[in-house]
Amino acid sequence: MKTLASILLLGVVASISVTAHADGEATYNQACMACHMTGAAGAPIRGNAEHWEPRLEKGMDTLYDHAINGFQAMPPKGGQLGLSDDEVKAAVDHLLEPVL
């Protein structure tokens, strides 16, 4: 029984570790790049500080909220509803990296 408990505990630790280290670049490439690389539907382009300045003024919590719940033409989680909130936040961090 002790071995089973250890295995279950390791599974929980591994799960927490994966969530804590979400791959923002991979999520961006999967769910965000099509619009944020081209500016489709008015999406601010990655790396364009002018596009991001007024959005950054609203704060990261607002940007995370918009990415998770959708905003204007952008669907929740970029249309990838299977993504966790942590994965979306990591993608937002990656998206903003060049302008921060």
Secondary structure, DSSP 4 states (H G I P E B T S, - for coil): -HHHHHHHHHHHHHHHHHHHT--HHHHIIIIIHHHHTTTGGGPPPTT-HHHHHHHHTT-HHHHHHHHHH-BTTBPGGGG-TTS-HHHHHHHHHHHHGGG-
